[in-house]
Amino acid sequence: MPTSSISHRLLLSLCLGLLAACPGGEEVPDAGPEEIVTVHGRPGEQPLEVPDSVPLDQLCAYLSESLCDFIARCDPTAPFLRVESCRADENIGTARCLGEIQYPIEKRVAAGSVRYRGDRVTACLRALDLEQCLGANDLPACDPVQFTEGLQPRSSCCFDTSECSDGVCRDRGGGGTDRGRCGASLSIGASPCFSNPDCEEGSTCVRGTCVAQSSEGQDCGPFKADCQPGLHCAGESGSEQCQAPASRGARCGYDNTEFPPCERSLACRPVDGRNFGICGDYLQEGENCDEGTIACSPGLRCTSPRGGGRYACTYMSFGGAGDPCENGTGTTRCDSRTWCETERGSTDGICAAFPGVGEPCDGLRDCRNGWCRPASCADPGGLCRLGGAGTCESYLAIETPCVDSRQCGPIMGGKICKTPAEGGGKTCAVEQAVQVCE
């Protein structure tokens, strides 16, 4: 099951202000699309709702919520037993998503090199099905490149393939620059290539030449071709080969070991004192397990339900707003859009919703997908005291006037309120430069 790999891959503002007239921007009604769809969920649990087309300024709010819901409920290898800790994790939560997915798309939408597709984001959220427990890495619909359509024609400047309307972004890295040109993929044997995306499907870039991906039994070690889909590079260091997933009773590995992972329906069950496991059945609900085991069936967690007792594979239920919940080691928990609100001295409570855009906020609890604009701030670009009660509003767009970084995006998200290099008043700006073709 994916954990850190989710955050690595995935782990996007409605064109407001300057971006309102962005070329190539997807038109979305101010109040959000009327059609609402429910995504993932399990029998007896309230599924999350998403708009039929996720607005660009809320892409990461929705995506990180669904990923954290999936990880906490489905992934037995995840370090998070609770949604709350996942939401706060900078590698999986909203902050990393903003810097790696949403803000680059915002900049490229503004530059006119891509068109945002909010309906495809919704397709990804639908695909994160808690019934099947399929993670983002198993779902082509959740590849961020699917969230946009490229508008750059052949021979035009590009910095990645998402900007190309046809073909791939080739020759990136040549001449000491990341700038490339949109063109056809290189065939097997062609050169020079600078990265894997330069080559046609089924091949990879090795020492400047496109070569076919290796089949089962072929070498895949350093400077060798990648394995074909479905195969894994495993074996002793220096002599790795492409191998099929391990079957029942066979030795298995976890990450980058000499043994491949198990077939999807099997668990790699640890062997005491060894650096490998043996493929076998997943543990079922109520069976004893060691803390941190990866052998519980997907959807179950290895935990001590009442704290201090034996560890067993346990089913956790996740409620929505108004549902009962328990803090501490309880098994009744809240989904990623709510928190467990309890009275002082009690561990029992009720799931309370984070306020959304347009809803009242107290200035203390985070808004679900925006910032809390105090009632005293009539002008969002004017000086006022932040942190007071008011209304949740969408974060301010890039190059929009601001007075505080909390107006621009979540802390650690990478968009701050600062004075432009050319001078003038403060505006929201992305700290890490996103390269766009001028």
C-alpha positions as CSV (number, residue, x, y, z in Angstrom):
1,M,0.0,0.0,0.0
2,P,1.3,3.5,-0.8
3,T,2.2,5.9,2.0
4,S,5.2,8.1,1.3
5,S,4.9,7.4,-2.4
6,I,1.5,9.0,-2.3
7,S,2.9,12.2,-0.9
8,H,5.8,12.1,-3.3
9,R,3.6,12.1,-6.4
10,L,0.8,14.0,-5.2
11,L,1.3,14.3,-2.7
12,L,-4.8,25.2,-8.4
13,S,-6.8,29.0,-7.5
14,L,-10.0,29.8,-9.4
15,C,-8.7,32.7,-11.5
16,L,-9.3,35.6,-9.0
17,G,-7.9,39.0,-9.3
18,L,-5.1,38.9,-11.9
19,L,-6.0,35.3,-12.8
20,A,-9.7,36.2,-13.5
21,A,-8.9,36.7,-17.2
22,C,-6.3,34.0,-17.4
23,P,-6.0,32.6,-20.9
24,G,-6.9,29.0,-20.9
25,G,-8.5,29.1,-17.4
26,E,-11.6,26.9,-16.9
27,E,-14.7,28.8,-16.2
28,V,-16.3,27.8,-13.0
29,P,-19.4,29.5,-11.4
30,D,-18.5,31.7,-8.4
31,A,-20.8,29.7,-6.1
32,G,-19.3,26.4,-7.3
33,P,-21.0,23.9,-9.6
34,E,-24.5,22.9,-8.7
35,E,-24.1,19.1,-9.1
36,I,-22.6,17.4,-6.1
37,V,-21.3,13.8,-6.2
38,T,-20.3,11.6,-3.3
39,V,-16.9,9.9,-3.4
40,H,-15.6,6.8,-1.7
41,G,-17.0,5.6,1.6
42,R,-17.9,2.3,3.2
43,P,-21.3,0.8,4.2
44,G,-22.7,2.7,7.2
45,E,-20.3,5.7,6.8
46,Q,-21.0,9.1,5.4
47,P,-18.9,9.6,2.2
48,L,-17.2,12.8,1.4
49,E,-18.9,15.1,-1.1
50,V,-17.1,16.9,-3.9
51,P,-18.3,19.3,-6.6
52,D,-18.7,17.9,-10.1
53,S,-15.7,20.1,-11.0
54,V,-13.2,21.0,-8.3
55,P,-12.3,24.7,-8.5
56,L,-8.6,25.5,-9.0
57,D,-8.3,27.4,-5.8
58,Q,-9.5,24.4,-3.8
59,L,-7.7,21.6,-5.6
60,C,-5.3,20.8,-2.8
61,A,-8.0,21.2,-0.1
62,Y,-10.1,18.4,-1.7
63,L,-7.1,16.2,-2.8
64,S,-5.4,16.2,0.6
65,E,-8.7,15.5,2.4
66,S,-9.4,12.5,0.2
67,L,-5.8,11.2,0.4
68,C,-5.8,11.5,4.2
69,D,-9.2,9.7,4.4
70,F,-7.8,7.0,2.2
71,I,-4.5,6.6,4.2
72,A,-6.1,6.5,7.6
73,R,-8.8,4.0,6.6
74,C,-7.2,1.8,4.0
75,D,-3.4,1.7,4.3
76,P,-2.1,-0.7,6.9
77,T,1.5,0.5,6.4
78,A,0.7,4.2,7.0
79,P,2.1,5.9,10.1
80,F,-1.2,7.7,10.7
81,L,-3.8,6.0,12.8
82,R,-5.8,9.2,12.8
83,V,-6.8,11.6,10.0
84,E,-5.8,14.6,12.2
85,S,-2.1,13.7,12.2
86,C,-2.2,13.1,8.4
87,R,-3.8,16.5,7.8
88,A,-0.9,18.1,9.8
89,D,1.8,16.2,8.0
90,E,3.7,18.6,5.7
91,N,4.6,15.8,3.3
92,I,1.1,14.5,2.7
93,G,-1.2,17.4,3.7
94,T,-2.1,20.5,1.8
95,A,1.2,22.3,2.0
96,R,3.2,20.0,-0.2
97,C,0.3,19.6,-2.6
98,L,0.2,23.4,-3.1
99,G,3.9,23.7,-3.8
100,E,4.1,20.7,-6.2
101,I,0.8,20.7,-7.9
102,Q,-1.6,23.6,-7.4
103,Y,0.7,26.7,-7.5
104,P,2.6,25.4,-10.7
105,I,-0.8,24.9,-12.4
106,E,-1.9,28.4,-11.3
107,K,1.2,30.0,-12.8
108,R,0.9,28.0,-16.1
109,V,-2.8,28.8,-16.3
110,A,-1.9,32.5,-15.9
111,A,0.8,32.2,-18.6
112,G,-1.7,30.5,-21.0
113,S,0.3,27.2,-21.4
114,V,-2.3,24.9,-19.8
115,R,-6.0,24.6,-19.3
116,Y,-7.1,23.4,-15.8
117,R,-9.6,20.5,-15.7
118,G,-11.4,20.4,-12.4
119,D,-13.7,17.6,-13.6
120,R,-10.6,15.4,-13.9
121,V,-9.7,16.1,-10.2
122,T,-13.2,14.9,-9.3
123,A,-12.5,11.8,-11.3
124,C,-9.4,11.1,-9.2
125,L,-11.4,11.6,-6.0
126,R,-14.1,9.2,-7.2
127,A,-11.4,6.6,-8.0
128,L,-10.0,6.7,-4.4
129,D,-12.5,4.0,-3.5
130,L,-12.4,2.9,0.1
131,E,-14.3,-0.3,-0.8
132,Q,-11.4,-1.5,-3.0
133,C,-8.7,0.3,-1.1
134,L,-6.8,1.3,-4.3
135,G,-4.3,4.0,-3.6
136,A,-3.4,7.0,-5.8
137,N,-0.3,5.2,-7.2
138,D,-2.6,2.5,-8.7
139,L,-4.9,5.0,-10.3
140,P,-3.9,6.7,-13.6
141,A,-6.7,9.2,-12.9
142,C,-4.8,10.6,-10.0
143,D,-1.6,11.4,-11.9
144,P,-1.4,15.2,-11.6
145,V,-0.6,15.5,-15.3
146,Q,-4.2,14.5,-15.9
147,F,-5.4,17.7,-14.1
148,T,-4.5,20.0,-17.0
149,E,-4.6,20.1,-20.8
150,G,-1.5,21.4,-22.6
151,L,-1.9,24.4,-24.9
152,Q,1.6,24.6,-26.4
153,P,1.9,23.4,-30.0
154,R,4.8,21.4,-31.5
155,S,8.1,23.3,-31.3
156,S,6.9,25.6,-28.6
157,C,8.7,26.2,-25.4
158,C,7.9,24.0,-22.4
159,F,9.2,23.0,-19.0
160,D,7.2,19.7,-18.7
161,T,5.0,17.6,-20.9
162,S,1.8,18.9,-19.2
163,E,2.2,22.1,-21.3
164,C,2.3,20.3,-24.7
165,S,-0.9,19.9,-26.6
166,D,0.7,17.1,-28.6
167,G,3.7,14.9,-27.9
168,V,6.1,15.4,-25.0
169,C,8.4,18.1,-23.7
170,R,11.7,17.0,-25.2
171,D,15.3,18.1,-24.8
172,R,14.9,19.4,-21.3
173,G,18.3,19.7,-19.7
174,G,20.2,20.4,-22.9
175,G,22.5,23.4,-22.8
176,G,22.2,23.7,-19.0
177,T,18.6,24.7,-18.9
178,D,15.3,23.0,-18.0
179,R,13.6,24.6,-21.0
180,G,12.6,22.2,-23.7
181,R,10.4,22.0,-26.9
182,C,7.2,20.2,-27.5
183,G,7.7,17.4,-30.0
184,A,7.2,13.7,-30.8
185,S,8.5,11.1,-28.4
186,L,11.8,9.5,-29.4
187,S,11.7,5.9,-30.6
188,I,13.8,3.1,-29.2
189,G,17.4,3.6,-30.2
190,A,17.0,7.3,-30.8
191,S,19.2,9.9,-29.1
192,P,19.9,12.3,-27.5
193,C,17.4,12.0,-24.7
194,F,17.7,13.9,-21.4
195,S,15.0,12.2,-19.3
196,N,12.5,9.3,-19.5
197,P,9.6,11.4,-20.8
198,D,11.6,12.1,-24.0
199,C,11.2,8.5,-25.0
200,E,8.1,6.7,-26.4
201,E,5.9,4.5,-24.1
202,G,7.6,1.2,-23.2
203,S,11.1,2.7,-23.3
204,T,13.3,4.8,-21.0
205,C,16.3,7.1,-21.3
206,V,19.6,5.4,-20.5
207,R,22.9,7.3,-21.0
208,G,21.3,9.6,-23.5
209,T,19.6,6.9,-25.7
210,C,16.0,5.5,-25.6
211,V,16.1,1.8,-24.8
212,A,13.3,-0.7,-24.3
213,Q,12.2,-1.4,-20.8
214,S,13.5,-4.7,-19.5
215,S,11.3,-7.8,-19.4
216,E,11.2,-10.5,-16.7
217,G,14.6,-11.9,-16.0
218,Q,16.5,-9.1,-17.7
219,D,19.0,-6.8,-15.8
220,C,17.7,-3.6,-14.2
221,G,20.6,-2.5,-12.1
222,P,22.4,0.8,-12.2
223,F,22.4,2.4,-15.7
224,K,20.1,-0.4,-17.0
225,A,16.6,0.0,-18.4
226,D,13.6,0.2,-16.1
227,C,11.3,-2.8,-15.8
228,Q,8.2,-3.2,-17.8
229,P,4.9,-2.4,-16.0
230,G,4.0,-5.0,-13.4
231,L,7.6,-6.1,-12.8
232,H,10.0,-5.1,-9.9
233,C,13.7,-4.6,-9.9
234,A,15.0,-6.9,-7.2
235,G,18.1,-9.0,-6.4
236,E,21.5,-8.8,-4.9
237,S,23.2,-5.4,-5.2
238,G,24.8,-5.1,-8.6
239,S,22.9,-8.0,-10.2
240,E,19.3,-6.9,-9.9
241,Q,16.8,-8.3,-12.4
242,C,13.2,-7.6,-13.3
243,Q,11.0,-9.9,-11.3
244,A,7.3,-10.7,-11.1
245,P,5.5,-10.1,-7.8
246,A,6.1,-12.9,-5.2
247,S,3.5,-15.6,-4.9
248,R,2.1,-17.3,-1.8
249,G,4.9,-18.8,0.3
250,A,7.7,-17.0,-1.5
251,R,10.1,-14.6,0.0
252,C,9.2,-10.9,-0.3
253,G,10.7,-7.5,0.3
254,Y,9.3,-4.1,1.3
255,D,11.3,-1.4,-0.4
256,N,14.4,-1.8,-2.6
257,T,15.4,-5.2,-1.3
258,E,16.6,-8.3,-3.0
259,F,13.1,-9.8,-3.0
260,P,10.1,-8.4,-4.9
261,P,6.8,-7.4,-3.2
262,C,3.9,-9.8,-3.0
263,E,1.0,-10.1,-5.4
264,R,-1.7,-7.6,-4.5
265,S,-3.9,-10.1,-2.8
266,L,-1.2,-11.2,-0.4
267,A,0.7,-9.6,2.5
268,C,4.4,-9.7,3.1
269,R,4.4,-11.1,6.6
270,P,7.6,-10.4,8.6
271,V,10.1,-13.1,9.6
272,D,11.8,-12.4,12.9
273,G,15.4,-11.4,12.6
274,R,15.4,-11.4,8.8
275,N,15.3,-8.7,6.2
276,F,12.6,-10.3,4.2
277,G,9.1,-11.7,4.7
278,I,7.0,-14.5,3.4
279,C,3.9,-13.9,1.3
280,G,0.7,-15.1,2.9
281,D,-2.8,-14.1,3.8
282,Y,-3.6,-10.8,5.4
283,L,-4.6,-10.9,9.0
284,Q,-8.4,-10.5,9.6
285,E,-10.3,-8.4,12.1
286,G,-9.6,-9.4,15.7
287,E,-6.5,-11.4,14.9
288,N,-3.4,-10.7,17.0
289,C,-0.8,-8.5,15.4
290,D,2.5,-6.7,16.4
291,E,2.5,-3.0,16.6
292,G,3.4,-1.6,13.3
293,T,2.7,-4.9,11.4
294,I,1.9,-4.6,7.7
295,A,-0.1,-7.8,7.6
296,C,-3.6,-6.6,8.6
297,S,-6.1,-6.7,5.8
298,P,-6.6,-3.4,4.0
299,G,-9.2,-1.3,5.9
300,L,-8.0,-2.7,9.3
301,R,-5.3,-1.1,11.5
302,C,-3.0,-2.9,14.0
303,T,-3.7,-1.1,17.2
304,S,-4.7,-1.6,20.8
305,P,-8.3,-0.5,20.7
306,R,-8.6,0.5,24.4
307,G,-4.9,1.3,25.0
308,G,-2.4,-0.7,26.9
309,G,-3.8,-4.1,25.9
310,R,-3.0,-6.5,23.1
311,Y,-2.6,-5.3,19.6
312,A,-5.2,-6.7,17.2
313,C,-6.3,-5.9,13.6
314,T,-9.1,-3.4,14.3
315,Y,-11.9,-1.9,12.1
316,M,-12.0,1.9,12.6
317,S,-15.2,3.7,11.8
318,F,-15.0,7.3,10.5
319,G,-18.0,9.6,10.9
320,G,-19.0,12.9,9.4
321,A,-20.4,16.1,11.0
322,G,-22.8,15.2,13.8
323,D,-21.6,11.6,14.3
324,P,-20.2,10.4,17.6
325,C,-16.4,10.1,18.0
326,E,-13.8,9.2,20.6
327,N,-10.5,10.9,21.3
328,G,-7.4,9.0,22.4
329,T,-7.4,5.3,21.4
330,G,-11.0,5.0,20.5
331,T,-12.1,3.3,17.3
332,T,-14.9,5.7,16.4
333,R,-13.2,8.6,14.7
334,C,-13.9,11.6,12.4
335,D,-13.3,12.0,8.7
336,S,-10.9,14.5,7.2
337,R,-13.4,17.4,7.1
338,T,-14.2,17.3,10.8
339,W,-12.6,17.1,14.2
340,C,-13.7,15.4,17.4
341,E,-15.1,18.1,19.7
342,T,-15.3,16.9,23.3
343,E,-16.1,18.4,26.7
344,R,-13.2,19.0,29.1
345,G,-12.3,15.8,30.8
346,S,-14.2,13.5,28.4
347,T,-12.9,11.4,25.5
348,D,-16.4,11.1,23.9
349,G,-17.5,13.8,21.6
350,I,-19.2,14.7,18.3
351,C,-17.6,15.3,14.9
352,A,-17.7,19.0,14.2
353,A,-17.1,20.3,10.7
354,F,-14.4,22.7,9.7
355,P,-16.1,25.8,8.4
356,G,-16.0,26.1,4.6
357,V,-15.9,29.2,2.3
358,G,-18.7,31.5,3.1
359,E,-19.3,30.1,6.5
360,P,-18.7,31.8,9.9
361,C,-15.3,31.2,11.5
362,D,-13.8,32.0,15.0
363,G,-10.3,32.9,13.8
364,L,-8.8,30.1,15.9
365,R,-10.0,26.9,14.1
366,D,-8.7,26.6,10.5
367,C,-11.1,27.0,7.7
368,R,-11.5,23.9,5.6
369,N,-10.5,25.5,2.3
370,G,-9.7,29.2,2.8
371,W,-8.7,31.8,5.4
372,C,-10.8,33.4,8.2
373,R,-11.4,37.0,7.2
374,P,-12.4,39.0,10.3
375,A,-15.6,41.0,10.3
376,S,-13.5,44.1,10.9
377,C,-11.6,43.6,7.6
378,A,-13.9,45.3,5.1
379,D,-11.1,45.5,2.6
380,P,-8.9,42.3,2.3
381,G,-6.1,44.4,1.0
382,G,-6.2,47.0,3.8
383,L,-4.6,47.0,7.2
384,C,-6.7,45.2,9.9
385,R,-6.2,42.8,12.8
386,L,-6.3,39.2,11.7
387,G,-7.2,36.3,13.9
388,G,-10.7,37.4,14.9
389,A,-14.1,36.0,14.2
390,G,-15.5,36.5,10.7
391,T,-16.1,34.5,7.5
392,C,-14.1,31.9,5.6
393,E,-13.0,33.1,2.2
394,S,-10.9,31.6,-0.6
395,Y,-7.2,32.4,-0.3
396,L,-6.1,35.4,-2.3
397,A,-4.7,34.7,-5.8
398,I,-1.1,35.3,-6.9
399,E,-0.2,39.0,-7.3
400,T,-3.3,40.1,-5.4
401,P,-2.8,42.8,-2.8
402,C,-2.4,41.5,0.8
403,V,-1.3,42.5,4.3
404,D,-0.6,39.1,5.9
405,S,0.6,35.7,4.6
406,R,-2.4,34.0,6.2
407,Q,-4.5,35.6,3.5
408,C,-2.4,33.9,0.7
409,G,-2.4,30.3,1.8
410,P,-1.7,27.7,4.6
411,I,1.4,28.1,6.7
412,M,4.3,26.2,4.9
413,G,2.3,26.2,1.7
414,G,4.8,28.3,-0.1
415,K,2.7,31.4,-1.0
416,I,3.4,34.4,1.1
417,C,2.5,38.1,1.3
418,K,5.6,40.1,0.3
419,T,6.8,43.2,-1.5
420,P,7.6,42.6,-5.2
421,A,11.2,43.0,-6.4
422,E,10.2,45.9,-8.5
423,G,8.7,47.6,-5.5
424,G,5.1,48.7,-4.7
425,G,2.6,47.3,-2.2
426,K,2.6,43.7,-0.9
427,T,1.1,41.0,-3.0
428,C,0.7,37.2,-2.6
429,A,3.6,35.5,-4.3
430,V,4.9,31.9,-4.6
431,E,8.2,31.6,-2.8
432,Q,9.6,28.9,-5.1
433,A,9.8,30.2,-8.7
434,V,7.7,28.2,-11.2
435,Q,9.2,28.3,-14.6
436,V,6.9,29.4,-17.4
437,C,7.6,30.2,-21.0
438,E,7.3,33.9,-21.6
